[in-house]
Amino acid sequence: MGRQFLEYVGQETSSKFVCALCCTDVACCTALIWEGFMAAQQPAYLFRETVNVEPYAGCREELLSTGMYTLEDVQCRKCCTHLGWKYLRASRSEQKYKEGSTLLQQELLKRINCPTKVVSNRQQIQRRAPVSRIRTSDNS
């Protein structure tokens, strides 16, 4: 096995979400779109951008309560824990904002210095700056 390259959320913020099992950075708190989602009957977060999550299965079509989606399951890059899925395509126009976003189960993440806040304005979400990333190698 080669080196794992892990990314870390920007150093300018200490507010982030990490994998509950291995504490690898997963997302910056500013990348959180919505806290009120459900994933397979489990509470979940919707993020517009994540780090250290990678696909582990092929794409699939699934009918969810808000329409038909093309989804891709994602796992933690370091410990391979299944964390949730990424929305690749939404069939309904009012759900297109989810495309490219990642849904991660709350119980599989730890919240580090993140205030509890639900973002509901889609225009505000789209205006946010991208998460800065720092890339390093992990010799484990």
PyRosetta script that sets phi, psi and omega in degrees:
from pyrosetta import init, pose_from_sequence

init()
pose = pose_from_sequence("MGRQFLEYVGQETSSKFVCALCCTDVACCTALIWEGFMAAQQPAYLFRETVNVEPYAGCREELLSTGMYTLEDVQCRKCCTHLGWKYLRASRSEQKYKEGSTLLQQELLKRINCPTKVVSNRQQIQRRAPVSRIRTSDNS")
pose.set_psi(1, 135.4)
pose.set_omega(1, 178.7)
pose.set_phi(2, -81.5)
pose.set_psi(2, -175.3)
pose.set_omega(2, 178.0)
pose.set_phi(3, -69.9)
pose.set_psi(3, 143.9)
pose.set_omega(3, 172.5)
pose.set_phi(4, -92.0)
pose.set_psi(4, 132.6)
pose.set_omega(4, 175.3)
pose.set_phi(5, -102.2)
pose.set_psi(5, 112.8)
pose.set_omega(5, -179.7)
pose.set_phi(6, -103.3)
pose.set_psi(6, 145.5)
pose.set_omega(6, 176.5)
pose.set_phi(7, -108.2)
pose.set_psi(7, 150.9)
pose.set_omega(7, -179.7)
pose.set_phi(8, -124.5)
pose.set_psi(8, 144.4)
pose.set_omega(8, 176.9)
pose.set_phi(9, -66.4)
pose.set_psi(9, 156.6)
pose.set_omega(9, -172.7)
pose.set_phi(10, -50.4)
pose.set_psi(10, 144.8)
pose.set_omega(10, -179.2)
pose.set_phi(11, -69.1)
pose.set_psi(11, -18.3)
pose.set_omega(11, -178.0)
pose.set_phi(12, -72.6)
pose.set_psi(12, -8.4)
pose.set_omega(12, 179.0)
pose.set_phi(13, -130.7)
pose.set_psi(13, 140.7)
pose.set_omega(13, 174.6)
pose.set_phi(14, -105.2)
pose.set_psi(14, 5.8)
pose.set_omega(14, -179.9)
pose.set_phi(15, -94.0)
pose.set_psi(15, 117.4)
pose.set_omega(15, -176.1)
pose.set_phi(16, -160.6)
pose.set_psi(16, 171.6)
pose.set_omega(16, 172.6)
pose.set_phi(17, -113.4)
pose.set_psi(17, 138.2)
pose.set_omega(17, 178.7)
pose.set_phi(18, -128.3)
pose.set_psi(18, 159.8)
pose.set_omega(18, 175.4)
pose.set_phi(19, -63.3)
pose.set_psi(19, 131.5)
pose.set_omega(19, -177.8)
pose.set_phi(20, -66.7)
pose.set_psi(20, -25.9)
pose.set_omega(20, -176.6)
pose.set_phi(21, -84.9)
pose.set_psi(21, -45.9)
pose.set_omega(21, -173.9)
pose.set_phi(22, -116.8)
pose.set_psi(22, -1.9)
pose.set_omega(22, 178.6)
pose.set_phi(23, 63.8)
pose.set_psi(23, 24.2)
pose.set_omega(23, 174.8)
pose.set_phi(24, -76.3)
pose.set_psi(24, 137.2)
pose.set_omega(24, 177.4)
pose.set_phi(25, -55.7)
pose.set_psi(25, 137.0)
pose.set_omega(25, 179.0)
pose.set_phi(26, -121.3)
pose.set_psi(26, -39.6)
pose.set_omega(26, -179.0)
pose.set_phi(27, -162.0)
pose.set_psi(27, 152.7)
pose.set_omega(27, 172.8)
pose.set_phi(28, -84.0)
pose.set_psi(28, 147.8)
pose.set_omega(28, -179.7)
pose.set_phi(29, -60.4)
pose.set_psi(29, -29.3)
pose.set_omega(29, 179.9)
pose.set_phi(30, -72.3)
pose.set_psi(30, -13.1)
pose.set_omega(30, 178.0)
pose.set_phi(31, -85.7)
pose.set_psi(31, -4.3)
pose.set_omega(31, -179.4)
pose.set_phi(32, -72.2)
pose.set_psi(32, 123.4)
pose.set_omega(32, 177.7)
pose.set_phi(33, -92.2)
pose.set_psi(33, -46.0)
pose.set_omega(33, -172.8)
pose.set_phi(34, -155.3)
pose.set_psi(34, 139.0)
pose.set_omega(34, 179.7)
pose.set_phi(35, -98.3)
pose.set_psi(35, -12.7)
pose.set_omega(35, -169.9)
pose.set_phi(36, -95.0)
pose.set_psi(36, 22.5)
pose.set_omega(36, -179.9)
pose.set_phi(37, -84.1)
pose.set_psi(37, 161.3)
pose.set_omega(37, 173.7)
pose.set_phi(38, -121.8)
pose.set_psi(38, 134.2)
pose.set_omega(38, 177.2)
pose.set_phi(39, -123.3)
pose.set_psi(39, 112.6)
pose.set_omega(39, -179.4)
pose.set_phi(40, 49.7)
pose.set_psi(40, 47.3)
pose.set_omega(40, 178.1)
pose.set_phi(41, 66.8)
pose.set_psi(41, 20.9)
pose.set_omega(41, 176.2)
pose.set_phi(42, -120.4)
pose.set_psi(42, 140.6)
pose.set_omega(42, 176.4)
pose.set_phi(43, -59.7)
pose.set_psi(43, 141.3)
pose.set_omega(43, -175.9)
pose.set_phi(44, -143.7)
pose.set_psi(44, 161.2)
pose.set_omega(44, 174.8)
pose.set_phi(45, -108.3)
pose.set_psi(45, 146.1)
pose.set_omega(45, 173.5)
pose.set_phi(46, -109.8)
pose.set_psi(46, 122.5)
pose.set_omega(46, -179.4)
pose.set_phi(47, -114.1)
pose.set_psi(47, 143.1)
pose.set_omega(47, 176.2)
pose.set_phi(48, -82.9)
pose.set_psi(48, -21.5)
pose.set_omega(48, 179.6)
pose.set_phi(49, -151.0)
pose.set_psi(49, 138.1)
pose.set_omega(49, 179.1)
pose.set_phi(50, -133.3)
pose.set_psi(50, 164.6)
pose.set_omega(50, 173.5)
pose.set_phi(51, -128.2)
pose.set_psi(51, 155.6)
pose.set_omega(51, 175.7)
pose.set_phi(52, 59.8)
pose.set_psi(52, 26.8)
pose.set_omega(52, 169.2)
pose.set_phi(53, -119.1)
pose.set_psi(53, 140.9)
pose.set_omega(53, -177.8)
pose.set_phi(54, -140.7)
pose.set_psi(54, 151.6)
pose.set_omega(54, 179.3)
pose.set_phi(55, -68.4)
pose.set_psi(55, 146.2)
pose.set_omega(55, 176.8)
pose.set_phi(56, -131.0)
pose.set_psi(56, -1.1)
pose.set_omega(56, 177.2)
pose.set_phi(57, -141.5)
pose.set_psi(57, 164.1)
pose.set_omega(57, 179.2)
pose.set_phi(58, -68.9)
pose.set_psi(58, 170.6)
pose.set_omega(58, 178.1)
pose.set_phi(59, -68.4)
pose.set_psi(59, 151.3)
pose.set_omega(59, 176.7)
pose.set_phi(60, -142.7)
pose.set_psi(60, 152.2)
pose.set_omega(60, 173.9)
pose.set_phi(61, -95.2)
pose.set_psi(61, 134.2)
pose.set_omega(61, 179.5)
pose.set_phi(62, -144.1)
pose.set_psi(62, 138.0)
pose.set_omega(62, 175.6)
pose.set_phi(63, -91.3)
pose.set_psi(63, 113.9)
pose.set_omega(63, 177.6)
pose.set_phi(64, -106.5)
pose.set_psi(64, 178.3)
pose.set_omega(64, -176.0)
pose.set_phi(65, -62.7)
pose.set_psi(65, -23.3)
pose.set_omega(65, -179.1)
pose.set_phi(66, -104.4)
pose.set_psi(66, 8.4)
pose.set_omega(66, 177.0)
pose.set_phi(67, 135.7)
pose.set_psi(67, -173.4)
pose.set_omega(67, 179.9)
pose.set_phi(68, -89.8)
pose.set_psi(68, 136.0)
pose.set_omega(68, -178.1)
pose.set_phi(69, -134.6)
pose.set_psi(69, 154.0)
pose.set_omega(69, 165.9)
pose.set_phi(70, -101.1)
pose.set_psi(70, 121.5)
pose.set_omega(70, -173.7)
pose.set_phi(71, -121.8)
pose.set_psi(71, 158.2)
pose.set_omega(71, 175.8)
pose.set_phi(72, -138.1)
pose.set_psi(72, 120.3)
pose.set_omega(72, 179.2)
pose.set_phi(73, -66.9)
pose.set_psi(73, 142.7)
pose.set_omega(73, -179.6)
pose.set_phi(74, -127.6)
pose.set_psi(74, 152.7)
pose.set_omega(74, 179.9)
pose.set_phi(75, -133.9)
pose.set_psi(75, 164.2)
pose.set_omega(75, 175.1)
pose.set_phi(76, -66.6)
pose.set_psi(76, 132.9)
pose.set_omega(76, -178.9)
pose.set_phi(77, -65.2)
pose.set_psi(77, -31.0)
pose.set_omega(77, -175.6)
pose.set_phi(78, -86.9)
pose.set_psi(78, -50.7)
pose.set_omega(78, -173.8)
pose.set_phi(79, -105.8)
pose.set_psi(79, -4.1)
pose.set_omega(79, 177.0)
pose.set_phi(80, 66.0)
pose.set_psi(80, 22.7)
pose.set_omega(80, 174.6)
pose.set_phi(81, -72.6)
pose.set_psi(81, 131.5)
pose.set_omega(81, 175.8)
pose.set_phi(82, -67.1)
pose.set_psi(82, 119.4)
pose.set_omega(82, -176.3)
pose.set_phi(83, -104.4)
pose.set_psi(83, -26.8)
pose.set_omega(83, -176.9)
pose.set_phi(84, 163.1)
pose.set_psi(84, -141.6)
pose.set_omega(84, 179.7)
pose.set_phi(85, -147.9)
pose.set_psi(85, 163.1)
pose.set_omega(85, 176.4)
pose.set_phi(86, -109.8)
pose.set_psi(86, 136.4)
pose.set_omega(86, 175.5)
pose.set_phi(87, -82.5)
pose.set_psi(87, 115.4)
pose.set_omega(87, 177.7)
pose.set_phi(88, -93.2)
pose.set_psi(88, -37.2)
pose.set_omega(88, -178.9)
pose.set_phi(89, -151.1)
pose.set_psi(89, 140.2)
pose.set_omega(89, 175.0)
pose.set_phi(90, -117.4)
pose.set_psi(90, 137.7)
pose.set_omega(90, -177.3)
pose.set_phi(91, -82.4)
pose.set_psi(91, -28.9)
pose.set_omega(91, -177.9)
pose.set_phi(92, -93.9)
pose.set_psi(92, 135.9)
pose.set_omega(92, -175.7)
pose.set_phi(93, -60.1)
pose.set_psi(93, -35.9)
pose.set_omega(93, -179.3)
pose.set_phi(94, -73.2)
pose.set_psi(94, -7.8)
pose.set_omega(94, 178.7)
pose.set_phi(95, -107.4)
pose.set_psi(95, 3.4)
pose.set_omega(95, -177.7)
pose.set_phi(96, -61.6)
pose.set_psi(96, -24.0)
pose.set_omega(96, 179.9)
pose.set_phi(97, -62.0)
pose.set_psi(97, -19.9)
pose.set_omega(97, 179.7)
pose.set_phi(98, -78.4)
pose.set_psi(98, -19.4)
pose.set_omega(98, -176.8)
pose.set_phi(99, -58.9)
pose.set_psi(99, 128.9)
pose.set_omega(99, -177.8)
pose.set_phi(100, 85.9)
pose.set_psi(100, -9.3)
pose.set_omega(100, 179.1)
pose.set_phi(101, -86.3)
pose.set_psi(101, 159.7)
pose.set_omega(101, -177.9)
pose.set_phi(102, -121.4)
pose.set_psi(102, 131.0)
pose.set_omega(102, 178.7)
pose.set_phi(103, -102.3)
pose.set_psi(103, 120.2)
pose.set_omega(103, -177.9)
pose.set_phi(104, -123.2)
pose.set_psi(104, 137.0)
pose.set_omega(104, -177.7)
pose.set_phi(105, -68.9)
pose.set_psi(105, 132.8)
pose.set_omega(105, -177.0)
pose.set_phi(106, -60.3)
pose.set_psi(106, -40.1)
pose.set_omega(106, -176.2)
pose.set_phi(107, -67.6)
pose.set_psi(107, -13.9)
pose.set_omega(107, -179.0)
pose.set_phi(108, -98.7)
pose.set_psi(108, 3.7)
pose.set_omega(108, -179.6)
pose.set_phi(109, -123.8)
pose.set_psi(109, 153.3)
pose.set_omega(109, 169.8)
pose.set_phi(110, -110.7)
pose.set_psi(110, 138.7)
pose.set_omega(110, 179.8)
pose.set_phi(111, -98.5)
pose.set_psi(111, 121.4)
pose.set_omega(111, -178.5)
pose.set_phi(112, -111.3)
pose.set_psi(112, 110.4)
pose.set_omega(112, 177.2)
pose.set_phi(113, 55.6)
pose.set_psi(113, 29.1)
pose.set_omega(113, 179.2)
pose.set_phi(114, -99.4)
pose.set_psi(114, 126.9)
pose.set_omega(114, 174.0)
pose.set_phi(115, -70.2)
pose.set_psi(115, 150.0)
pose.set_omega(115, 176.2)
pose.set_phi(116, -81.0)
pose.set_psi(116, 115.7)
pose.set_omega(116, -176.8)
pose.set_phi(117, -154.9)
pose.set_psi(117, 128.6)
pose.set_omega(117, 178.4)
pose.set_phi(118, -100.0)
pose.set_psi(118, 125.4)
pose.set_omega(118, 178.5)
pose.set_phi(119, -94.6)
pose.set_psi(119, 126.9)
pose.set_omega(119, -177.1)
pose.set_phi(120, -121.5)
pose.set_psi(120, -12.1)
pose.set_omega(120, -177.6)
pose.set_phi(121, -90.4)
pose.set_psi(121, 109.4)
pose.set_omega(121, -176.1)
pose.set_phi(122, -63.6)
pose.set_psi(122, -33.8)
pose.set_omega(122, 178.0)
pose.set_phi(123, -66.1)
pose.set_psi(123, -38.8)
pose.set_omega(123, 178.2)
pose.set_phi(124, -63.2)
pose.set_psi(124, -38.7)
pose.set_omega(124, 179.0)
pose.set_phi(125, -61.6)
pose.set_psi(125, -45.1)
pose.set_omega(125, -176.0)
pose.set_phi(126, -70.0)
pose.set_psi(126, -22.3)
pose.set_omega(126, -178.5)
pose.set_phi(127, -85.6)
pose.set_psi(127, -12.4)
pose.set_omega(127, -177.6)
pose.set_phi(128, -65.1)
pose.set_psi(128, 146.4)
pose.set_omega(128, 178.5)
pose.set_phi(129, -73.1)
pose.set_psi(129, 152.4)
pose.set_omega(129, 179.1)
pose.set_phi(130, -66.6)
pose.set_psi(130, 156.6)
pose.set_omega(130, 178.7)
pose.set_phi(131, -72.0)
pose.set_psi(131, 130.9)
pose.set_omega(131, 176.0)
pose.set_phi(132, -78.5)
pose.set_psi(132, 146.2)
pose.set_omega(132, -175.9)
pose.set_phi(133, -125.8)
pose.set_psi(133, 145.1)
pose.set_omega(133, 173.9)
pose.set_phi(134, -121.0)
pose.set_psi(134, 125.7)
pose.set_omega(134, -176.2)
pose.set_phi(135, -105.9)
pose.set_psi(135, 129.2)
pose.set_omega(135, 177.0)
pose.set_phi(136, -137.1)
pose.set_psi(136, 167.5)
pose.set_omega(136, 175.7)
pose.set_phi(137, -103.6)
pose.set_psi(137, 148.9)
pose.set_omega(137, 179.3)
pose.set_phi(138, -117.6)
pose.set_psi(138, 123.3)
pose.set_omega(138, -175.7)
pose.set_phi(139, -86.7)
pose.set_psi(139, 17.0)
pose.set_omega(139, -179.5)
pose.set_phi(140, -81.7)
pose.dump_pdb("model.pdb")
